[in-house]
């Protein structure tokens, strides 16, 4: 799983690598106004229901190690208390962007190195790649800043980026270079 925590929204992305090495985005979820402990419990429940008996790795937003001003705990503390062993994804947006761009621009054999499930439970990643995860632009079309707009879709997309940078950076470099016909808008 990839995890992105913020004070209001939290995004989670579930992926797997199939036998051929293709990374597949399977499910995604957006949580609104939930505490970290409730989110972690729900994600564990959902994971056990959707992927029973599967092994897992959890990659988080590096900010998940920041202490809460109210109880001095961290999101990682909550995850650890519930038996998870979270690892950090890349902090810098540019590193996440470049890793995703590299992954989206490669094939694994005759197949793309990455694919997105059309399962209704993966709507947030699907929405993100369909244009809901984008660079802010002026009316004339110029990019305002180097980083995507913060929208509801940005949190599951960031969760996906933490997963990819945390788990696949080394394996992505082994994939054969080939450009797909169309990259998602945020990574083009």
N, C-alpha and C positions, 0 to 999 in steps of 0.2 A: 504494500500500500504506500501511496504517497500522501502526505498530510500537509495542509496549509492552515495555520491557525491565525485568527485575528480577533479583535475584541467583539465584533458583531458576526462575522461570517467565518466558517471553517469549511474547507474543501477537502475531499478525500477522493483518490483515484486508485482503482484496483487494476493491476495489469498481470500478465503472465508471459512467459516465454515458451513457445511451443517447441516440439522436438527438433524442428528445423532451425530454431534460433530466432524466429520472428517474434518481436515484441507486440503483444496485443493488449490494447486498452479495453477492458471488459465492462467495468462499471464505474460510475462516478456519483458523488453525492455532495450536495450543498446543505450545510446546517446553518441556521440563523438563530442567534440569541440563545445558544446553549452553552453551558459551562464545559470545560475540557473533560471533566470526569464523565459527564453524560454522553458526550460525543464519543469518547473512547469506548465506553460500555456498548453504545449502539453500534459502532463500527465492528467491534469484536462479535457481537450478536449477528450482524449482517454477514460478516465474513464466514462465520460458522454455518450459517444457513445457506449461503450461495456457493461456498467452496469447502464443503465438509472434508476434513482430513488433510487439507492442503498445508504445505509449509509456507512460511511467509517471512518477508523482510519489510521493515517499516522505515521509510525515509521522510524526514521532516524538514520543514522550514527551520533554518538555524535559530530563528527567533523563538522557537518552542523551548529553548533552554533559558529564556529570560524569565525572571521571577515576577510573579503577580504582585502588585502593590498591596493587595488586600490580605492574602494569606501566605505570601512569600514562597508559594510553590510554583512549579513550572508545568507546562503541558507535558514535558518529558517525564516529570515526576509522576503525573497521573498515569501516563502510559506504562511506566515501569512498575507502579503499584499493581497494575492489572496484568502483569506478566509479559509485557511487550519489551523489546530491546531496540528502541529507535536509534537510527543513525541519521546524520545530517546530509541533506542535499546541498547543492551549491548555493551560496548566499547571493552572489552577484547576479543580477539580471542578465548581464552580457554573457556570462558563462552558461547560464541556463539556456538562453536564446541560441548561442552558438552550438551547444550540444544537441538541442532539438533540431536545429537547422541541418546539422550534419546527419542526424538519424533520419530525418525526413527526405534527405537527398540521396539515400543509399538503398540498395537492394540487398537481399540475402538470397543468393542464388537467383532464381527467376522471379522471386516475390519481393514486394517492398519490405524493408527492414522493420516497418511499423505499420500497424493497421488499427482502425477504430471499429469496435463492435457497434452494430446498429441496434443492439438491444435497447429497449426503452429505458433500462436502468443506467444507461451510459449517456443520457441526454446532455449533461453539462459539458463533457468533453466534445461531443458531437456539435453542440452549439458553439463552443469555443473555436473549433476548427472551421465552422461555417461562417465566422465573422464576428462573433460576440466577444472575441479576445482580439483587441486591435490597438494600434497606436493612435493616440489622440492627434487630430489634424486640424489645421486652420481651415477656414472656408475656401481657401485657394488650394487646399490639398497638401500643404507642406506638413511634415511631421513636426509636432511641437516639442516632444522630448523622446529620448531613447528608452522606452519602456512602455508596456501596454497600459491602457486605461484600467482603473480599478472598477470592475463591474462584477455582478454575481458570478459570471462565467470565469472571471480571472482566478478565483480561489481554487476550483477544481483543476484549472489549467496549471496554476502554480504547483499544486500537489503533484500533478503529472511530471512537471519539470524537476521537482525535488527527487521523485522516484528515478527518473531517467538519469539525472546527473549523479545521484548517489549510487545507483546500481549498474548502469549500463555504459558509463563513460569509457571504461577500458574495453568492453566488448564492442562498442559502436565503432571503434577504430579498426576492428577486424572485418567489418562488413565491406563488401565490394562496392566501390563508388559508382553510382548511377543516379542521375537526377530523375525524379518523377515528373510527370507532366504538370502538376499543379501543387504548389506548397501552400499551406495555410497562410492567411494574410499577415499574421504576426511574425512569421519566421521567414518570409520572402525577402 
